[in-house]
Amino acid sequence: MALFLFVNNALTEELYKNNHNIHGDDSTFKDFLKWQFNGKNPEKIAIEVSSEFNDANNLPTNAYAVWIGHASFLINNNNINILTDPIFSERASPFSFIGPKRLIPPAIDIKNLPPIDVVTVSHAHYDHLDLPSLIKLYEINSDTLFLVPMSLGKLLKSSGIKNVVEMNWWDTITIKDSLITFVPVHHWSSRTPFDKNKMLWGGWWFENDTLKLIHLGDTGYTYDFITINNELGSPDVAFIPIGAYEPRSIMKDSHLNPQESVQAAIDLKTSLAIGMHWGTFTLTDEPVLDPPIQIQEELNRLNLKNLFVIPKPGAIISLE
């Protein structure tokens, strides 16, 4: 595997530390506790899962994506197979007996994946960095490269995963003919109550001669979307979170609501947005089925009905 890493010297470790305060979550622990005691308990509803990928005799020969669930996508960009924020576990939690439980199974069984060239992790939260899944993926294919934000490499390496590269905002790496850039978004990161923002977070940009793609991971609404467009151009396809947004007093700095998701697509000047980060875990107060309804209402209001696609998990989405 061809592998070249360019470190942007302008983004030093000191700038990374300073940017924690610019981009981090501004809600307090008191706010969080108040929400936990007074928050809603939305009805747990399983959305429909397609068997298209599992039933396919042959994978598409052109670029495609499959939503596995939450922020997990299998992406083929005509060059490499990419897996984003893979979580195949039953719970998004450090424990097997408590924590957010899946509403739907992964749309692709981890054993049925094609050979994965690159796994990207957006940040350390348990619904995006599922260590048991990463370990299984490495056991299946030890040639897979794991790309993670700054200060997260130690966690993977201590679990036996060797092919790990940490990246700072705007760092780039070339794999085969694909250029991958780690980009800033407005979120935060932690694994325990004691390590908030000790590790970086961000989104991932994938570019080759035929496609420009971006996966935003988790993010609140931010000027970074315009900056990304100014620096890297307009993505052909943007994978944008649309769920986990209520109550706004707690979630505004961390998660887009559907109206902001549409605005993010507009800011990025993408040709197509694909909705994610809903319908897999019940993390917040909005009804499970609410995000795509609100997305459609906003698209209708702005007369942008073809901008967003909300796929079924397991459906094969053509990227060309």
C-alpha positions in Angstrom: 0.0 0.0 0.0 1.4 3.4 -1.0 1.5 5.6 2.0 2.7 9.2 2.3 2.0 11.6 5.1 2.3 15.4 4.9 2.2 17.2 8.2 1.1 20.8 8.0 3.7 22.7 10.0 1.3 25.7 10.3 -0.9 23.6 12.6 1.4 23.0 15.5 0.5 21.2 18.6 0.1 24.6 20.4 -2.5 25.7 17.9 -4.3 22.4 18.3 -4.5 23.0 22.1 -5.7 26.6 21.6 -8.4 25.4 19.2 -10.0 23.2 21.9 -11.5 26.3 23.4 -12.7 27.6 20.0 -14.4 24.4 18.8 -15.3 22.6 22.0 -18.7 22.0 23.7 -19.9 24.9 25.8 -22.5 23.1 27.9 -21.8 22.5 31.5 -22.0 19.3 33.6 -24.9 21.0 35.5 -26.8 21.4 32.2 -26.1 17.7 31.4 -27.4 16.5 34.8 -30.6 18.6 34.5 -31.3 17.2 31.1 -30.7 13.6 32.3 -33.2 14.0 35.1 -35.8 15.9 33.1 -35.3 14.8 29.5 -37.8 13.0 27.4 -37.7 9.2 26.6 -38.7 8.9 23.0 -40.3 5.8 21.8 -37.8 3.3 20.5 -38.7 2.5 16.9 -36.7 0.3 14.5 -36.3 1.9 11.0 -36.4 -0.3 7.9 -33.1 -2.0 6.9 -32.5 -2.9 3.3 -31.0 -6.3 2.3 -29.7 -4.9 -1.0 -26.0 -5.1 -0.1 -26.3 -8.5 1.5 -28.3 -9.9 -1.4 -26.0 -8.5 -4.2 -24.2 -11.1 -6.1 -21.5 -8.6 -7.1 -20.5 -5.3 -5.7 -20.9 -2.2 -8.0 -17.9 -1.6 -10.3 -18.3 2.2 -9.8 -18.1 4.3 -6.6 -20.8 3.5 -4.0 -21.6 3.9 -0.4 -23.6 1.8 2.1 -25.0 3.2 5.3 -24.3 0.5 8.0 -25.9 2.6 10.7 -25.3 5.7 12.8 -22.1 7.4 11.3 -20.8 4.1 9.9 -20.5 3.9 6.1 -18.8 1.6 3.7 -17.5 3.8 1.0 -15.8 2.8 -2.3 -14.4 5.9 -4.1 -13.2 4.0 -7.2 -9.8 3.7 -5.6 -10.0 2.4 -2.0 -12.5 0.9 0.4 -13.2 3.2 3.4 -15.0 2.4 6.6 -16.1 5.5 8.7 -16.7 5.4 12.5 -17.4 1.7 12.5 -19.6 0.5 15.3 -20.9 -3.1 15.2 -21.4 -3.6 18.9 -24.8 -3.9 20.5 -24.3 -0.8 22.6 -22.5 2.5 22.3 -21.0 2.2 25.7 -17.9 1.0 27.5 -20.1 -1.6 29.1 -22.0 -4.6 27.6 -25.0 -4.3 29.9 -25.8 -0.6 30.0 -25.8 2.3 27.7 -27.5 3.2 24.4 -28.6 0.0 22.7 -29.0 -0.5 19.0 -32.5 0.0 17.5 -31.4 -1.8 14.3 -28.6 -4.4 13.6 -25.6 -3.3 11.5 -26.8 -3.4 7.9 -23.6 -5.3 6.9 -22.2 -8.0 9.1 -18.6 -7.2 9.9 -17.5 -10.6 8.4 -19.2 -9.7 5.1 -17.3 -6.5 4.4 -15.0 -6.3 1.4 -11.3 -5.8 2.1 -11.0 -2.5 3.9 -8.1 -0.2 3.0 -8.8 2.6 5.5 -10.8 3.0 8.7 -11.4 6.6 9.8 -12.4 7.6 13.3 -13.8 11.1 13.8 -13.5 11.3 17.6 -13.4 9.3 20.9 -17.1 9.1 21.9 -18.3 5.5 22.2 -20.8 5.8 19.4 -18.0 6.7 17.0 -14.9 4.9 18.4 -16.1 1.4 19.2 -12.9 -0.3 20.2 -14.2 -3.9 20.0 -15.1 -3.2 16.3 -11.8 -1.7 15.5 -10.0 -4.7 17.0 -12.1 -7.2 15.0 -11.4 -5.2 11.8 -7.7 -5.4 12.5 -7.9 -9.1 13.2 -9.8 -9.6 9.9 -7.2 -7.6 7.9 -4.0 -6.5 9.5 -3.1 -4.4 6.4 -6.0 -2.0 7.1 -4.8 1.5 8.0 -6.5 3.3 10.9 -6.6 7.1 10.8 -7.5 8.8 14.1 -7.3 12.3 15.5 -4.4 13.5 17.5 -3.9 11.8 20.9 -6.1 8.8 20.1 -3.4 6.5 18.6 -2.2 5.3 22.0 -5.7 3.8 22.7 -5.7 1.7 19.5 -2.0 0.7 19.8 -2.5 -0.5 23.4 -5.2 -2.8 22.1 -2.9 -4.4 19.6 -3.7 -2.4 16.5 -0.5 -1.5 14.8 -1.3 0.4 11.6 -2.4 3.7 13.2 -1.7 7.2 12.1 -2.7 10.2 14.2 -3.7 13.4 12.3 -4.1 17.0 13.2 -6.5 19.4 11.5 -5.5 20.0 7.8 -3.0 17.1 7.9 -3.1 15.0 4.7 -2.2 11.5 3.8 -2.1 9.8 0.4 -3.3 6.2 0.1 -3.0 4.7 -3.4 -4.5 7.6 -5.5 -6.7 9.0 -2.7 -5.8 12.1 -0.8 -7.3 12.2 2.7 -7.5 15.4 4.8 -8.5 15.7 8.4 -10.7 18.8 8.7 -12.0 20.8 11.7 -15.6 20.7 12.9 -17.4 22.0 16.0 -17.6 19.2 18.6 -15.7 17.8 21.6 -14.1 14.5 22.7 -13.8 12.2 25.7 -13.8 8.6 26.8 -14.1 9.2 30.6 -15.3 12.0 32.9 -11.7 13.1 33.3 -10.3 13.4 29.8 -12.7 15.9 28.1 -10.9 17.5 25.0 -7.7 15.7 25.7 -8.1 14.2 22.2 -8.9 15.9 18.9 -12.0 15.5 16.8 -12.9 16.3 13.2 -14.2 15.2 9.8 -12.6 13.4 6.9 -12.1 14.6 3.3 -11.4 12.0 0.6 -10.3 13.1 -2.8 -9.1 11.5 -6.0 -9.3 12.2 -9.7 -13.0 11.3 -9.9 -14.6 12.2 -6.6 -14.4 14.6 -3.6 -16.2 13.3 -0.5 -16.5 14.5 3.1 -17.7 12.7 6.2 -18.4 15.2 9.0 -18.5 12.7 11.9 -20.2 14.7 14.7 -20.6 18.5 14.6 -22.5 21.5 15.6 -23.1 24.3 13.1 -19.8 26.1 12.4 -18.0 28.5 10.1 -15.7 25.5 9.4 -18.0 24.3 6.6 -17.3 27.5 4.6 -13.6 27.3 5.4 -13.5 23.7 4.1 -15.1 24.7 0.9 -12.7 27.6 0.5 -9.7 25.4 1.2 -10.6 22.2 -0.6 -13.4 23.0 -3.0 -17.0 21.6 -3.3 -17.5 18.0 -2.4 -19.4 15.8 -4.8 -21.0 14.0 -1.8 -21.2 15.0 1.8 -22.1 12.6 4.6 -23.9 14.9 7.1 -25.3 14.1 10.6 -29.0 14.9 10.9 -29.9 13.5 14.3 -29.3 13.7 18.1 -30.1 17.4 18.4 -32.7 17.9 21.2 -32.7 19.6 23.6 -30.9 22.5 21.8 -29.7 24.0 25.1 -27.5 20.9 25.5 -26.9 19.8 21.9 -26.5 22.9 19.9 -22.7 23.1 20.2 -22.3 19.4 19.5 -25.0 18.3 16.9 -26.7 19.8 13.9 -30.4 19.9 13.8 -32.0 19.2 10.4 -32.2 22.8 9.4 -28.5 23.3 10.2 -27.7 20.0 8.4 -29.3 21.5 5.2 -27.4 24.8 5.8 -24.1 22.8 6.2 -24.7 21.2 2.8 -25.3 24.6 1.3 -22.1 26.0 3.0 -20.1 23.1 1.7 -21.6 23.6 -1.8 -22.0 19.9 -2.1 -23.8 18.3 -5.1 -25.4 15.7 -2.8 -25.8 15.3 0.9 -26.4 11.9 2.5 -28.0 11.9 6.0 -26.6 9.9 8.8 -26.4 9.8 12.6 -30.0 8.9 13.3 -32.2 5.9 13.6 -29.5 3.6 15.1 -29.2 4.6 18.8 -31.6 6.7 21.0 -29.2 9.3 22.3 -31.3 12.4 22.7 -34.9 13.7 23.1 -36.3 14.1 19.5 -38.5 11.3 18.2 -36.6 8.6 16.3 -38.4 9.3 13.0 -38.2 13.1 13.3 -34.9 13.9 11.5 -35.8 12.9 7.9 -39.2 14.5 8.3 -37.6 17.8 9.3 -35.0 17.5 6.6 -37.7 17.1 3.9 -39.6 20.1 5.3 -36.6 22.3 5.1 -35.7 21.1 1.6 -39.3 21.9 0.5 -39.1 25.3 2.1 -35.9 26.1 0.3 -36.9 24.4 -2.9 -33.9 22.1 -2.7 -35.6 18.8 -2.9 -32.7 17.0 -4.6 -30.0 18.1 -2.3 -30.4 15.4 0.4 -30.7 11.7 0.3 -31.8 9.8 3.4 -31.0 6.2 2.6 -32.1 3.0 4.2 -29.3 1.1 6.0 -28.0 -1.5 3.7 -29.0 0.2 0.4 -26.3 0.7 -2.2 -25.9 4.4 -3.0 -24.3 5.3 -6.3 -21.8 8.1 -5.8 -21.5 8.9 -9.5 
